[in-house]
């Protein structure tokens, strides 16, 4: 096998490009104060709509240009990565925990418990998230806490459905029946015997949900129901730059491409994890 063939094989077997994008995202989010060249909220009207450094009339002070208020686009993109990670991570943790627990309880006990949980999921899927977000923001005000709560409420249903489906299969296995015969409690059976069989599916769902949560946060920020200004957010940056697409395209382009690459990387990583963690796919 030649070197090029070896490289191509590694690219097929391992998520190198998605991993590199996500590693850069994490580094930018964690070390944003050290990586950002300028204060992301500091405005300078003299520098408003300054082009990127490689364009005509560009400035080395603003590598990716400046927005309509003279704020550094690169610094705001870097800090926007931190906002996306915090919001998506906290919402995913809350929604994943609640959804997994409810899904496992629903699938294991069945009956009226299963009926209540499934009807709650149906209600969540029937009501548009954007409508809920706009109403909640009008009533409670715009804040990161409100946004995280909205995203967590939106995320739990996906975990609950997948966990329930896995538990419905696992609870009929012989080792679960033997645990019941030996006198193990329902809590012990769920934690020690069923949860290990569910965790790989939950990891896959969580990876795919991260991209969806980041995209949803960007959409809500674009509509003015997400991150409150002047905190930098990719969605709000795209919203700010939409009226300048003809004269200052970089204001919306760079946060927009950041959203695209991040969501794409998480989706590719989720597909790779599904192929490697699902035993049925490994066997095929």
Secondary structure as a PSIPRED ss2 file (coil, helix, strand):
# PSIPRED VFORMAT (PSIPRED V4.0)

   1 X C   1.000  0.000  0.000
   2 X C   1.000  0.000  0.000
   3 X H   0.000  1.000  0.000
   4 X H   0.000  1.000  0.000
   5 X H   0.000  1.000  0.000
   6 X H   0.000  1.000  0.000
   7 X H   0.000  1.000  0.000
   8 X H   0.000  1.000  0.000
   9 X H   0.000  1.000  0.000
  10 X H   0.000  1.000  0.000
  11 X H   0.000  1.000  0.000
  12 X H   0.000  1.000  0.000
  13 X H   0.000  1.000  0.000
  14 X C   1.000  0.000  0.000
  15 X C   1.000  0.000  0.000
  16 X H   0.000  1.000  0.000
  17 X H   0.000  1.000  0.000
  18 X H   0.000  1.000  0.000
  19 X H   0.000  1.000  0.000
  20 X H   0.000  1.000  0.000
  21 X H   0.000  1.000  0.000
  22 X H   0.000  1.000  0.000
  23 X H   0.000  1.000  0.000
  24 X H   0.000  1.000  0.000
  25 X H   0.000  1.000  0.000
  26 X H   0.000  1.000  0.000
  27 X H   0.000  1.000  0.000
  28 X H   0.000  1.000  0.000
  29 X H   0.000  1.000  0.000
  30 X H   0.000  1.000  0.000
  31 X C   1.000  0.000  0.000
  32 X H   0.000  1.000  0.000
  33 X H   0.000  1.000  0.000
  34 X H   0.000  1.000  0.000
  35 X H   0.000  1.000  0.000
  36 X C   1.000  0.000  0.000
  37 X C   1.000  0.000  0.000
  38 X C   1.000  0.000  0.000
  39 X C   1.000  0.000  0.000
  40 X C   1.000  0.000  0.000
  41 X C   1.000  0.000  0.000
  42 X C   1.000  0.000  0.000
  43 X C   1.000  0.000  0.000
  44 X C   1.000  0.000  0.000
  45 X H   0.000  1.000  0.000
  46 X H   0.000  1.000  0.000
  47 X H   0.000  1.000  0.000
  48 X C   1.000  0.000  0.000
  49 X C   1.000  0.000  0.000
  50 X C   1.000  0.000  0.000
  51 X C   1.000  0.000  0.000
  52 X C   1.000  0.000  0.000
  53 X C   1.000  0.000  0.000
  54 X C   1.000  0.000  0.000
  55 X C   1.000  0.000  0.000
  56 X C   1.000  0.000  0.000
  57 X C   1.000  0.000  0.000
  58 X C   1.000  0.000  0.000
  59 X C   1.000  0.000  0.000
  60 X C   1.000  0.000  0.000
  61 X C   1.000  0.000  0.000
  62 X C   1.000  0.000  0.000
  63 X C   1.000  0.000  0.000
  64 X C   1.000  0.000  0.000
  65 X C   1.000  0.000  0.000
  66 X E   0.000  0.000  1.000
  67 X C   1.000  0.000  0.000
  68 X C   1.000  0.000  0.000
  69 X C   1.000  0.000  0.000
  70 X C   1.000  0.000  0.000
  71 X C   1.000  0.000  0.000
  72 X E   0.000  0.000  1.000
  73 X H   0.000  1.000  0.000
  74 X H   0.000  1.000  0.000
  75 X H   0.000  1.000  0.000
  76 X H   0.000  1.000  0.000
  77 X H   0.000  1.000  0.000
  78 X H   0.000  1.000  0.000
  79 X H   0.000  1.000  0.000
  80 X H   0.000  1.000  0.000
  81 X H   0.000  1.000  0.000
  82 X H   0.000  1.000  0.000
  83 X H   0.000  1.000  0.000
  84 X H   0.000  1.000  0.000
  85 X H   0.000  1.000  0.000
  86 X H   0.000  1.000  0.000
  87 X H   0.000  1.000  0.000
  88 X H   0.000  1.000  0.000
  89 X H   0.000  1.000  0.000
  90 X H   0.000  1.000  0.000
  91 X H   0.000  1.000  0.000
  92 X H   0.000  1.000  0.000
  93 X H   0.000  1.000  0.000
  94 X H   0.000  1.000  0.000
  95 X H   0.000  1.000  0.000
  96 X H   0.000  1.000  0.000
  97 X H   0.000  1.000  0.000
  98 X H   0.000  1.000  0.000
  99 X H   0.000  1.000  0.000
 100 X H   0.000  1.000  0.000
 101 X H   0.000  1.000  0.000
 102 X H   0.000  1.000  0.000
 103 X H   0.000  1.000  0.000
 104 X H   0.000  1.000  0.000
 105 X H   0.000  1.000  0.000
 106 X H   0.000  1.000  0.000
 107 X H   0.000  1.000  0.000
 108 X H   0.000  1.000  0.000
 109 X H   0.000  1.000  0.000
 110 X C   1.000  0.000  0.000
 111 X H   0.000  1.000  0.000
 112 X H   0.000  1.000  0.000
 113 X H   0.000  1.000  0.000
 114 X H   0.000  1.000  0.000
 115 X H   0.000  1.000  0.000
 116 X H   0.000  1.000  0.000
 117 X H   0.000  1.000  0.000
 118 X H   0.000  1.000  0.000
 119 X H   0.000  1.000  0.000
 120 X H   0.000  1.000  0.000
 121 X H   0.000  1.000  0.000
 122 X H   0.000  1.000  0.000
 123 X H   0.000  1.000  0.000
 124 X H   0.000  1.000  0.000
 125 X H   0.000  1.000  0.000
 126 X H   0.000  1.000  0.000
 127 X C   1.000  0.000  0.000
 128 X C   1.000  0.000  0.000
 129 X H   0.000  1.000  0.000
 130 X H   0.000  1.000  0.000
 131 X H   0.000  1.000  0.000
 132 X H   0.000  1.000  0.000
 133 X H   0.000  1.000  0.000
 134 X H   0.000  1.000  0.000
 135 X H   0.000  1.000  0.000
 136 X H   0.000  1.000  0.000
 137 X H   0.000  1.000  0.000
 138 X H   0.000  1.000  0.000
 139 X H   0.000  1.000  0.000
 140 X H   0.000  1.000  0.000
 141 X C   1.000  0.000  0.000
 142 X C   1.000  0.000  0.000
 143 X C   1.000  0.000  0.000
 144 X H   0.000  1.000  0.000
 145 X H   0.000  1.000  0.000
 146 X H   0.000  1.000  0.000
 147 X H   0.000  1.000  0.000
 148 X H   0.000  1.000  0.000
 149 X H   0.000  1.000  0.000
 150 X H   0.000  1.000  0.000
 151 X H   0.000  1.000  0.000
 152 X H   0.000  1.000  0.000
 153 X H   0.000  1.000  0.000
 154 X H   0.000  1.000  0.000
 155 X H   0.000  1.000  0.000
 156 X H   0.000  1.000  0.000
 157 X H   0.000  1.000  0.000
 158 X H   0.000  1.000  0.000
 159 X H   0.000  1.000  0.000
 160 X H   0.000  1.000  0.000
 161 X H   0.000  1.000  0.000
 162 X H   0.000  1.000  0.000
 163 X H   0.000  1.000  0.000
 164 X H   0.000  1.000  0.000
 165 X H   0.000  1.000  0.000
 166 X H   0.000  1.000  0.000
 167 X H   0.000  1.000  0.000
 168 X H   0.000  1.000  0.000
 169 X H   0.000  1.000  0.000
 170 X H   0.000  1.000  0.000
 171 X C   1.000  0.000  0.000
 172 X C   1.000  0.000  0.000
 173 X C   1.000  0.000  0.000
 174 X H   0.000  1.000  0.000
 175 X H   0.000  1.000  0.000
 176 X H   0.000  1.000  0.000
 177 X H   0.000  1.000  0.000
 178 X H   0.000  1.000  0.000
 179 X H   0.000  1.000  0.000
 180 X H   0.000  1.000  0.000
 181 X H   0.000  1.000  0.000
 182 X C   1.000  0.000  0.000
 183 X C   1.000  0.000  0.000
 184 X C   1.000  0.000  0.000
 185 X C   1.000  0.000  0.000
 186 X H   0.000  1.000  0.000
 187 X H   0.000  1.000  0.000
 188 X H   0.000  1.000  0.000
 189 X H   0.000  1.000  0.000
 190 X H   0.000  1.000  0.000
 191 X H   0.000  1.000  0.000
 192 X H   0.000  1.000  0.000
 193 X H   0.000  1.000  0.000
 194 X H   0.000  1.000  0.000
 195 X H   0.000  1.000  0.000
 196 X H   0.000  1.000  0.000
 197 X H   0.000  1.000  0.000
 198 X H   0.000  1.000  0.000
 199 X H   0.000  1.000  0.000
 200 X H   0.000  1.000  0.000
 201 X H   0.000  1.000  0.000
 202 X H   0.000  1.000  0.000
 203 X H   0.000  1.000  0.000
 204 X H   0.000  1.000  0.000
 205 X H   0.000  1.000  0.000
 206 X H   0.000  1.000  0.000
 207 X H   0.000  1.000  0.000
 208 X H   0.000  1.000  0.000
 209 X H   0.000  1.000  0.000
 210 X H   0.000  1.000  0.000
 211 X H   0.000  1.000  0.000
 212 X H   0.000  1.000  0.000
 213 X H   0.000  1.000  0.000
 214 X H   0.000  1.000  0.000
 215 X H   0.000  1.000  0.000
 216 X H   0.000  1.000  0.000
 217 X H   0.000  1.000  0.000
 218 X H   0.000  1.000  0.000
 219 X H   0.000  1.000  0.000
 220 X H   0.000  1.000  0.000
 221 X H   0.000  1.000  0.000
 222 X H   0.000  1.000  0.000
 223 X C   1.000  0.000  0.000
 224 X C   1.000  0.000  0.000
 225 X C   1.000  0.000  0.000
 226 X C   1.000  0.000  0.000
 227 X C   1.000  0.000  0.000
 228 X C   1.000  0.000  0.000
 229 X C   1.000  0.000  0.000
 230 X C   1.000  0.000  0.000
 231 X C   1.000  0.000  0.000
 232 X C   1.000  0.000  0.000
 233 X C   1.000  0.000  0.000
 234 X H   0.000  1.000  0.000
 235 X H   0.000  1.000  0.000
 236 X H   0.000  1.000  0.000
 237 X H   0.000  1.000  0.000
 238 X H   0.000  1.000  0.000
 239 X H   0.000  1.000  0.000
 240 X H   0.000  1.000  0.000
 241 X H   0.000  1.000  0.000
 242 X H   0.000  1.000  0.000
 243 X H   0.000  1.000  0.000
 244 X H   0.000  1.000  0.000
 245 X C   1.000  0.000  0.000
 246 X C   1.000  0.000  0.000
 247 X C   1.000  0.000  0.000
 248 X C   1.000  0.000  0.000
 249 X C   1.000  0.000  0.000
 250 X H   0.000  1.000  0.000
 251 X H   0.000  1.000  0.000
 252 X H   0.000  1.000  0.000
 253 X H   0.000  1.000  0.000
 254 X H   0.000  1.000  0.000
 255 X H   0.000  1.000  0.000
 256 X H   0.000  1.000  0.000
 257 X H   0.000  1.000  0.000
 258 X H   0.000  1.000  0.000
 259 X H   0.000  1.000  0.000
 260 X H   0.000  1.000  0.000
 261 X H   0.000  1.000  0.000
 262 X H   0.000  1.000  0.000
 263 X H   0.000  1.000  0.000
 264 X H   0.000  1.000  0.000
 265 X H   0.000  1.000  0.000
 266 X H   0.000  1.000  0.000
 267 X H   0.000  1.000  0.000
 268 X H   0.000  1.000  0.000
 269 X H   0.000  1.000  0.000
 270 X H   0.000  1.000  0.000
 271 X H   0.000  1.000  0.000
 272 X H   0.000  1.000  0.000
 273 X H   0.000  1.000  0.000
 274 X H   0.000  1.000  0.000
 275 X H   0.000  1.000  0.000
 276 X H   0.000  1.000  0.000
 277 X H   0.000  1.000  0.000
 278 X C   1.000  0.000  0.000
 279 X H   0.000  1.000  0.000
 280 X H   0.000  1.000  0.000
 281 X H   0.000  1.000  0.000
 282 X H   0.000  1.000  0.000
 283 X H   0.000  1.000  0.000
 284 X C   1.000  0.000  0.000
